[in-house]
Amino acid sequence: MSNRGRKGVPTVRRRVISVAACVVLVGAGTSACFAEQSAMPTVRDFLVAWQVENYDAAAKHTVGADQAQVARALAGLRNQLDAASMKLALGQPVPAGKKPGRAIVKNGETAEARFAVKIDLGENGEPWTYTGVMKLRRVKGKWKVVWDPSIIHPRLKAGQRLAVVSETPRRSPIQDSRGKSMLRTVPTSIIGVVPGQLADPQKTVQQMVRSLRFGANRTLDTQRLLGRIRSAPPEKFLPLLTMETSSAGVVDQQLSQLSQVSGLQVKPTKAAIDPVAAPEFVGSLGPATNDRLQQVGAPYQPGDTIGVSGLQLLMQRRLAGTPTVRVIAQDATGRDQEELRAWPGSPSDPVQTTLDWRVQARADHALARLPYVASMAVVNPASGAVQAVANHRTGGQNRALEGRYPPGLTFGIVAAEALLNSGVAKDTETDCPASVQVGGRTFTNPYPAQGKGTFESNFTASCATTLAALSTRLNAQALTAAATRFGLGKDWGMAVPGFPGSVPVPANDADKASMMIGEGGLQVSPLSMALAASAAANGYWRPGFTLTNPRDTQGGVTVPPLAATAVLDLKSLLRSSIIRGPAKAANVGGVSGVGATVTVNGKTVSWFVGSRTEYAFAIAVEGRVDAAALVKRFLAPAATIPGLNRAAP
């Protein structure tokens, strides 16, 4: 039958085990059947009180030791394991198909009871289960549990305690395309304690947490840190937190304050945690604060060094592995030690990216002197591999991959292909007036009007009114289909977040004309436009990818190739734009492409999108500059570019 304990806590299922003797009373001429007293109630009440943490009540059912000492020992099981939960049940687990044995075996005035223990260590892993054993004897007609430390665990001896040991694998690096680490070694400090030396662990933890400032209301979980300390071997140094110091090795104010906390130890060391390049892409490491633990989950603990942004966060489990957790029984010195249970962790593995340190150095150099927020993505036209991710003044945001901008006249690459595919030729006569009306909306030209001329000459001059007027030759489906051929709006299947672009369906002629000049709700990222430039150079679009191990899936996306005849004319248009158009500052070593400056809702973005044999790239600057001029810095002689005039990192 089922019983329920105090506060609604379910108790173990009670198995009635009794021995009855029927005695005939001679002389009185009567008989009676006397029930022998069972040890069951004592076992049940002891286990229930222990499980619901009423340790004093449980201790009252024991003999053979001071009851206060017993209560402390029973509480120690949870505290010394930092257990999230503990469940006790009479009997022991029985394999399927097997007949259960007796939970309580009685022998005159003594008995032995077996009970099942299930402990959740809070690591989201397999719980620890084992069978406990307790001995009982009848004292003055009442059954009592004979106290022994082995009740906690059958292999726990007098003078020992339980402890949890976590062995964390060495974190693996993020690598460039050659397999070289993209992290540099910098001075750090490990903050930790020797648990057995703390006079007041709770006070130490509280003072430590108050001394730390992570910003954004982030903090460490005081109770979980305290649990880590209480469950760790008391004689060993327990690292709680790793902090980066200044490059000069000077301990900052926080570390100075931490060193004043009683019981805390600050140990200077070095660790490979600082990105050599592309920090917004590679990401950073930091302590596991409450909010960050919600992202990465178990088995990581408060204060652990985890990825907090970029690949370090996205690939946290692969890069860090998972700890091996061992429960041990040990004496106060730690020398008499026995492993009771272990949960093997998983090794860490490196993450190899497609970034080329030489191309990355070039991209960083191209943006270095700008007073504005800027970003640049570079891809290999032959494969779609992302070779560089440069972000300048972005405040840690990876706008090269995730930025959302109107493309302006750089969308002319797509618009021109759509027109060429519909029958417009390079030598088709067109007009480039100062303004033109389409669908009741007026469109103006950002550059001087060119008047009558061929499609090639007006495209070369970046004539917005020419493209707006020619929009009447296309239907909405033809324009959005062209965007699809350049991969805009398609899922790339990259592990790293990237914005593939957003292409709305134009509702009317005015919207269609607006889209032709890269406005009308169109949004793209530098990476999506670099891939579009790659498609223009190759005649087909390839999805971008940033990882080779583990390999990005590239989404399984396929798009129709560009028409061969359209590609030839498109290449001619893009090369002509560099030679004779407003983007002539980019005329370096055979570059083809198009530049633009677009202002939407008061925000100005300057673009250059182009390619040459080994690169396809896009630059977006949140300000009015000649973005084409940045191409010269990107393709400057290696000797003039920091990072290229020395050995590889």
C-alpha positions in Angstrom: 0.0 0.0 0.0 1.1 3.5 -0.6 2.1 5.9 2.3 2.7 9.6 2.2 5.2 11.5 4.3 5.2 15.0 5.8 4.5 18.0 3.6 3.0 15.7 0.9 6.4 14.1 0.1 5.7 10.6 -1.3 7.4 7.9 0.8 8.7 4.6 -0.2 6.2 1.8 -1.0 5.7 -0.2 2.1 6.2 -3.9 1.8 4.7 -5.7 4.7 7.1 -8.3 6.0 5.9 -10.1 9.2 6.5 -13.4 11.0 3.6 -14.7 12.9 3.5 -17.5 15.5 0.3 -19.0 16.8 0.7 -20.2 20.4 -1.8 -22.4 22.3 -2.1 -21.3 25.9 -2.5 -24.6 27.8 -4.2 -24.3 31.2 -6.4 -21.4 30.2 -7.8 -23.6 27.5 -7.7 -20.8 25.1 -5.4 -19.9 22.2 -4.3 -16.6 20.6 -2.2 -15.5 17.6 0.5 -12.9 18.6 2.0 -10.7 15.8 5.8 -10.3 16.2 6.8 -6.6 15.9 8.2 -5.6 12.5 11.3 -3.5 11.7 9.5 -2.0 8.8 8.2 1.1 10.5 11.6 2.1 11.8 13.3 1.6 8.4 10.5 3.5 6.7 10.5 6.4 9.1 14.3 6.7 9.0 14.4 6.8 5.2 11.5 9.2 4.9 13.1 11.6 7.4 16.5 11.4 5.7 15.0 12.0 2.3 13.0 15.1 3.3 16.1 16.5 5.1 14.7 16.1 8.6 18.0 14.8 9.8 17.3 15.2 13.6 14.2 13.0 13.2 16.1 10.4 11.3 18.9 10.4 13.9 16.3 9.6 16.7 15.8 6.2 15.1 19.5 5.3 15.5 21.7 3.9 18.3 25.5 3.4 18.5 26.5 7.1 18.0 25.7 10.6 19.2 22.5 11.6 17.5 23.8 15.1 16.6 26.8 13.4 14.9 24.5 11.1 13.0 22.3 14.1 11.8 25.4 15.8 10.5 26.6 12.7 8.7 23.2 12.2 7.0 23.2 15.9 5.9 26.7 15.4 4.6 25.5 13.2 1.8 23.7 16.0 0.0 26.3 18.7 1.0 29.4 16.7 0.1 27.9 15.8 -3.3 26.2 19.2 -4.0 23.3 17.0 -4.9 20.3 18.5 -6.7 18.0 15.8 -5.4 18.1 12.5 -3.5 15.5 9.7 -3.5 15.4 6.7 -1.2 13.3 3.6 -1.5 13.1 0.4 0.5 14.5 -2.6 -1.3 16.9 -2.7 -4.2 16.6 -2.4 -8.0 15.5 -5.6 -9.6 16.4 -6.4 -13.2 13.4 -7.2 -15.5 12.2 -10.7 -15.2 13.9 -11.3 -11.8 12.1 -12.0 -8.6 12.7 -9.3 -5.9 14.5 -10.4 -2.8 13.4 -9.5 0.7 14.1 -5.9 1.7 14.4 -6.7 5.4 15.9 -9.9 6.7 15.4 -10.5 10.4 17.4 -12.8 12.6 16.0 -12.8 16.2 16.8 -9.5 17.8 18.7 -8.2 14.8 17.8 -7.3 11.2 19.3 -6.1 8.0 17.5 -3.8 5.5 18.4 -2.9 2.0 17.4 0.4 0.3 17.9 2.0 -3.1 19.6 5.4 -3.3 19.2 7.7 -6.4 21.2 10.9 -6.4 21.1 13.6 -9.1 24.4 15.5 -9.1 22.8 18.2 -11.2 25.0 17.6 -14.2 22.1 16.6 -16.5 23.7 13.2 -16.7 23.0 9.8 -15.5 22.1 9.8 -11.8 24.1 7.9 -9.2 22.3 4.9 -8.0 23.4 2.3 -5.5 22.0 -0.1 -2.9 22.5 0.9 0.7 22.5 -1.4 3.7 21.6 -0.7 7.3 21.7 -3.0 10.3 19.0 -2.9 13.0 18.6 -4.3 16.5 15.8 -4.4 19.0 16.4 -2.1 22.0 13.8 -2.3 24.8 11.3 -3.8 22.4 11.8 -1.1 19.7 13.8 -1.5 16.5 16.7 0.9 16.1 19.1 1.5 13.2 22.6 0.7 14.3 24.6 3.7 13.1 27.6 3.2 10.9 29.1 5.4 8.2 28.5 2.6 5.7 24.8 3.5 5.8 25.8 6.6 3.7 27.5 4.3 1.2 28.6 0.7 1.7 32.3 1.5 1.0 32.4 4.6 3.2 34.7 4.1 6.2 34.9 5.8 9.6 36.9 9.1 9.3 36.1 9.5 5.6 33.8 11.9 3.7 32.5 12.0 0.1 33.7 14.5 -2.4 33.1 15.3 -6.1 36.1 15.7 -8.4 35.6 17.3 -11.8 38.4 16.9 -14.4 38.0 19.3 -17.2 39.7 18.7 -20.6 42.0 21.4 -21.9 40.1 23.7 -24.2 40.9 23.2 -27.9 41.7 26.1 -30.2 39.9 27.7 -33.0 42.0 27.4 -36.1 42.5 29.2 -39.4 42.4 27.4 -42.8 45.9 26.0 -42.3 45.1 24.5 -38.9 47.0 27.2 -36.9 45.5 28.5 -33.7 43.7 31.9 -33.9 44.3 32.5 -30.2 47.2 34.2 -28.6 48.5 33.5 -25.1 47.9 36.4 -22.6 48.4 36.9 -18.9 45.5 35.6 -16.7 44.8 35.0 -13.1 43.1 32.0 -11.6 41.0 32.8 -8.5 40.2 29.8 -6.2 40.2 28.4 -2.7 41.4 25.5 -0.7 38.0 24.5 0.8 39.3 23.0 4.0 41.1 26.2 4.8 38.0 28.4 4.7 36.8 29.6 8.1 33.5 30.8 6.6 32.9 29.5 3.0 29.7 31.4 2.6 31.2 34.7 3.6 34.2 34.1 1.2 31.9 33.4 -1.7 29.6 36.4 -1.0 32.6 38.8 -0.8 34.0 37.3 -4.0 30.8 37.8 -5.9 30.4 41.3 -4.6 33.9 42.2 -5.8 33.2 41.0 -9.4 31.6 43.3 -12.0 30.7 41.7 -15.3 28.3 44.4 -16.5 24.7 44.0 -17.8 23.6 42.9 -14.3 25.5 39.7 -14.7 26.6 37.8 -11.6 27.7 34.4 -10.4 25.3 32.0 -8.6 26.5 32.3 -5.0 24.7 29.1 -3.8 26.1 27.0 -6.6 29.6 28.3 -6.0 29.2 27.4 -2.3 28.0 23.9 -3.4 31.1 23.5 -5.5 33.3 24.3 -2.5 31.5 22.1 -0.1 31.6 19.1 -2.4 35.2 19.4 -3.5 38.1 17.6 -1.8 38.9 19.9 1.2 42.7 19.7 0.9 43.1 20.6 -2.8 43.1 24.0 -4.6 39.8 24.5 -6.3 39.8 27.0 -9.2 36.6 29.1 -9.3 37.3 31.7 -11.9 39.8 32.8 -14.5 40.3 36.4 -15.4 42.4 38.1 -18.1 44.8 40.7 -16.8 46.2 43.6 -18.7 48.8 43.0 -21.4 51.4 44.5 -19.1 50.5 41.9 -16.4 49.2 44.5 -14.0 46.4 43.2 -11.8 43.4 45.5 -12.2 41.2 46.8 -9.5 38.9 43.8 -9.4 41.8 41.4 -9.0 43.2 43.6 -6.3 39.9 43.6 -4.4 39.6 39.8 -4.8 43.1 39.3 -3.3 41.8 41.0 -0.2 39.0 38.5 0.3 39.7 36.1 3.2 40.4 32.6 1.9 40.6 33.5 -1.8 43.9 32.8 -3.6 44.9 34.6 -6.9 47.4 32.7 -9.0 48.9 34.5 -12.0 49.3 32.3 -15.1 48.9 32.5 -18.9 46.2 31.1 -21.2 45.5 31.1 -25.0 42.2 33.0 -24.9 42.6 36.2 -26.9 41.7 36.2 -30.7 44.6 37.0 -33.0 42.2 38.3 -35.6 38.5 38.5 -36.5 37.5 38.7 -32.8 33.8 39.2 -33.6 33.9 35.9 -35.5 36.2 33.9 -33.3 34.5 35.2 -30.2 35.6 35.6 -26.6 35.8 33.7 -23.4 34.5 34.7 -20.0 33.1 33.4 -16.7 29.9 31.4 -16.6 27.5 33.9 -15.1 23.9 33.1 -14.4 22.6 34.2 -17.8 25.4 32.6 -19.8 24.8 29.2 -18.0 21.3 29.3 -19.4 22.8 29.4 -22.9 25.4 26.7 -22.5 23.6 24.5 -19.9 25.0 21.6 -17.9 27.6 20.3 -17.2 29.3 23.7 -16.8 29.4 25.4 -13.4 29.3 29.0 -12.2 32.7 30.6 -12.8 33.8 28.1 -15.4 35.6 29.7 -18.4 33.1 29.4 -21.3 32.5 30.9 -24.7 30.5 34.1 -24.4 30.4 35.2 -28.1 31.2 34.1 -31.6 32.5 30.6 -32.3 33.6 30.3 -28.8 30.0 30.3 -27.7 28.5 28.5 -30.7 31.0 25.6 -30.4 31.3 25.6 -26.6 30.7 21.9 -26.1 33.0 20.9 -28.9 35.8 23.3 -27.9 35.5 22.6 -24.2 34.5 19.0 -24.1 32.7 17.9 -21.0 34.3 17.1 -17.6 34.8 13.7 -16.2 33.0 13.6 -12.8 34.1 11.3 -10.0 32.6 10.6 -6.6 35.3 9.6 -4.1 35.5 8.6 -0.5 38.5 10.1 1.2 40.0 10.9 4.6 40.9 14.4 5.7 44.3 14.3 4.1 43.2 13.0 0.8 45.7 10.2 0.8 43.2 7.4 1.7 41.0 7.7 -1.3 38.7 5.4 -3.2 36.6 6.1 -6.3 33.0 5.1 -5.8 31.5 6.2 -9.2 32.7 8.0 -12.3 30.9 9.6 -15.3 33.3 9.9 -18.2 33.3 13.2 -20.0 34.1 13.9 -23.6 37.3 15.2 -25.0 37.6 18.7 -26.5 38.1 19.1 -30.3 39.4 22.0 -32.3 37.3 24.0 -34.7 38.9 24.7 -38.1 37.6 27.7 -40.0 38.1 28.8 -43.6 39.7 32.1 -42.6 43.0 32.8 -44.3 45.3 34.9 -42.1 46.8 36.7 -45.1 43.4 37.7 -46.5 42.2 38.7 -43.0 45.2 41.0 -42.6 44.4 42.6 -45.9 40.7 43.2 -45.0 41.6 44.6 -41.6 44.1 46.9 -43.2 41.5 48.1 -45.7 39.2 49.4 -43.0 41.7 50.4 -40.4 41.7 54.2 -40.9 38.0 54.8 -41.3 36.2 57.1 -38.8 33.0 55.1 -39.3 31.6 51.7 -38.5 32.6 49.4 -41.4 32.7 45.7 -42.3 34.1 43.6 -45.1 33.6 40.0 -46.2 35.9 38.2 -48.5 35.1 34.8 -50.1 36.9 32.4 -52.4 34.9 32.6 -55.7 35.7 29.0 -56.6 34.4 27.4 -53.4 32.4 29.9 -51.3 34.8 29.6 -48.5 34.8 32.7 -46.3 38.4 34.0 -46.3 38.1 37.1 -44.2 35.6 38.6 -41.8 36.6 42.2 -40.9 34.7 44.4 -38.6 35.7 48.0 -37.7 34.2 50.0 -34.8 31.2 47.6 -34.6 31.2 47.2 -30.9 31.7 43.5 -31.0 29.0 42.9 -33.6 29.8 40.7 -36.6 28.3 43.0 -39.2 30.4 41.5 -42.0 28.2 38.4 -41.7 25.1 39.7 -39.9 24.8 43.3 -41.0 21.5 44.4 -42.6 21.8 47.2 -45.1 20.1 48.5 -48.2 22.4 47.6 -51.1 21.8 50.7 -53.2 23.2 50.6 -56.7 25.3 47.5 -55.9 22.1 45.6 -56.4 22.6 46.7 -60.0 24.6 43.5 -60.4 21.3 41.6 -59.9 19.2 44.1 -61.8 21.5 44.1 -64.8 21.6 40.3 -65.0 17.7 40.3 -64.9 17.6 42.8 -67.8 20.3 41.0 -69.8 18.4 37.8 -69.3 15.2 39.4 -70.6 16.6 40.6 -73.9 18.3 43.9 -73.0 21.8 44.1 -74.5 24.9 46.1 -73.7 24.3 48.3 -76.7 20.6 48.8 -76.1 19.8 52.5 -76.3 18.8 53.9 -72.9 18.3 57.3 -71.2 19.9 58.7 -68.0 17.9 61.8 -67.1 18.3 63.6 -63.8 14.9 62.2 -62.6 12.3 59.8 -63.9 8.8 58.9 -62.8 7.8 55.3 -62.5 4.4 54.2 -61.1 3.8 57.7 -59.8 7.0 57.9 -57.8 10.0 60.1 -58.7 13.5 58.7 -58.8 16.6 60.9 -59.0 20.1 60.2 -60.1 22.9 60.5 -57.5 25.4 61.4 -60.2 25.2 63.9 -63.1 22.7 63.0 -65.8 24.3 61.3 -68.8 21.4 61.6 -71.3 21.0 59.2 -74.1 23.5 56.3 -74.3 23.9 52.6 -74.4 22.9 50.4 -71.4 26.6 49.7 -70.9 27.5 53.4 -70.8 24.7 54.4 -68.4 25.4 51.3 -66.1 29.0 52.3 -66.0 28.0 55.8 -64.9 25.9 54.2 -62.1 22.8 55.8 -63.5 19.9 55.1 -61.1 17.3 56.6 -63.3 18.3 54.2 -66.2 17.7 51.2 -64.0 14.4 52.6 -62.6 13.1 53.3 -66.1 14.1 49.9 -67.4 12.2 48.2 -64.5 9.1 48.4 -66.7 10.7 45.7 -68.9 10.6 43.2 -66.1 7.7 41.7 -64.1 8.0 41.2 -60.3 8.7 37.5 -60.7 11.6 38.0 -63.1 13.3 40.4 -60.7 12.9 38.2 -57.6 14.0 35.2 -59.6 17.2 37.0 -60.5 17.8 37.7 -56.8 17.4 33.9 -56.2 20.0 33.1 -58.8 22.4 35.3 -56.7 21.5 33.4 -53.5 19.9 36.4 -51.8 17.4 35.2 -49.2 18.6 31.6 -49.3 19.7 29.6 -46.2 23.5 29.0 -46.4 23.5 26.3 -43.7 26.3 27.9 -41.8 27.0 27.2 -38.2 27.9 30.8 -37.7 24.9 33.3 -38.0 24.9 35.1 -41.2 22.2 37.3 -42.9 21.5 36.0 -46.5 19.5 39.0 -47.4 15.8 39.8 -47.6 14.1 40.3 -50.9 10.4 41.5 -50.8 8.1 40.9 -53.7 7.4 44.3 -55.3 3.7 45.1 -55.1 3.6 47.6 -57.9 5.7 49.3 -60.6 7.0 51.9 -58.2 8.2 49.2 -55.8 9.8 47.3 -58.6 11.7 50.4 -59.8 12.8 51.1 -56.2 14.1 47.5 -55.9 16.1 47.9 -59.2 18.2 50.6 -57.5 18.6 48.6 -54.3 16.0 50.2 -52.1 12.3 49.3 -51.6 12.9 47.2 -48.5 15.8 45.2 -49.8 18.4 44.3 -47.2 21.7 42.5 -47.6 24.8 41.8 -45.6 28.4 42.2 -46.8 28.7 38.4 -47.0 25.6 38.0 -49.1 26.9 40.6 -51.6 30.4 39.1 -51.7 28.7 35.8 -52.7 26.7 37.7 -55.3 29.9 39.1 -56.7 31.3 35.6 -56.8 28.2 34.4 -58.7 28.7 37.2 -61.3 32.4 36.2 -61.7 31.6 32.4 -62.0 28.2 32.3 -63.7 26.8 30.4 -60.7 26.2 31.0 -57.1 27.8 28.9 -54.3 26.6 29.1 -50.6 29.2 30.5 -48.3 30.8 28.4 -45.5 33.0 29.3 -42.6 34.0 25.9 -41.1 35.8 22.9 -42.5 35.9 20.9 -39.2 33.1 20.4 -38.4 32.1 21.1 -42.0 29.3 23.6 -42.6 26.4 21.9 -44.4 26.0 24.7 -46.9 22.3 24.1 -46.6 21.9 21.8 -49.5 20.8 24.9 -51.4 20.9 24.9 -55.2 19.9 27.8 -57.4 19.7 28.0 -61.2 22.9 29.1 -62.9 23.1 32.4 -64.6 22.6 32.4 -68.4 25.9 32.1 -70.1 25.3 35.0 -72.5 24.1 37.2 -69.7 27.2 36.4 -67.7 29.6 37.5 -70.4 27.8 40.9 -70.8 27.6 41.3 -67.0 31.3 40.8 -66.6 31.9 43.4 -69.2 29.6 45.9 -67.4 31.3 45.3 -64.1 34.7 45.7 -65.5 33.7 48.9 -67.4 32.2 50.3 -64.2 35.7 50.1 -62.6 37.6 51.5 -65.7 35.3 54.4 -66.5 32.7 54.8 -63.8 32.5 56.4 -60.3 34.2 53.3 -58.8 37.5 53.8 -60.8 39.4 54.1 -57.6 39.1 50.3 -57.3 40.9 49.8 -60.6 43.6 47.6 -59.2 44.9 44.4 -60.7 41.9 43.5 -62.8 39.1 44.2 -60.2 35.5 44.2 -61.5 32.6 45.5 -59.5 30.4 48.4 -58.6 30.3 51.1 -55.9 27.3 52.9 -54.4 26.2 55.3 -51.7 22.7 54.9 -50.4 20.7 56.8 -47.8 17.6 55.2 -46.4 15.7 56.6 -43.4 18.5 59.1 -42.8 21.2 56.4 -42.6 24.0 56.5 -45.2 25.9 53.4 -46.3 28.8 53.5 -48.8 29.4 50.2 -50.7 31.9 48.5 -52.9 31.1 45.0 -54.2 33.5 43.3 -56.6 35.9 40.5 -57.4 39.1 39.5 -59.1 40.4 36.0 -59.8 41.2 34.9 -56.2 38.7 37.1 -54.2 35.1 38.1 -54.2 34.4 40.8 -51.6 32.0 43.4 -50.3 32.7 46.5 -48.2 30.0 48.4 -46.3 30.8 51.7 -44.5 28.2 53.4 -42.3 29.1 56.9 -43.6 29.8 58.8 -46.8 33.1 57.7 -48.2 34.6 56.5 -51.5 34.4 52.8 -50.6 36.1 51.9 -54.0 39.2 53.6 -52.7 39.4 51.0 -49.9 40.1 48.3 -52.5 43.5 49.8 -53.1 44.3 49.3 -49.4 42.9 45.8 -49.5 45.2 44.9 -52.5 48.2 46.9 -51.4 51.7 45.3 -51.5 52.2 42.8 -48.7 55.2 44.8 -47.4 52.9 47.7 -46.5 50.3 45.7 -44.6 50.7 45.0 -40.9 50.6 41.3 -40.3 51.8 40.4 -43.8 55.3 41.8 -43.4 56.1 39.3 -40.7 55.8 35.5 -40.2 52.3 34.0 -39.9 50.8 33.9 -36.4 
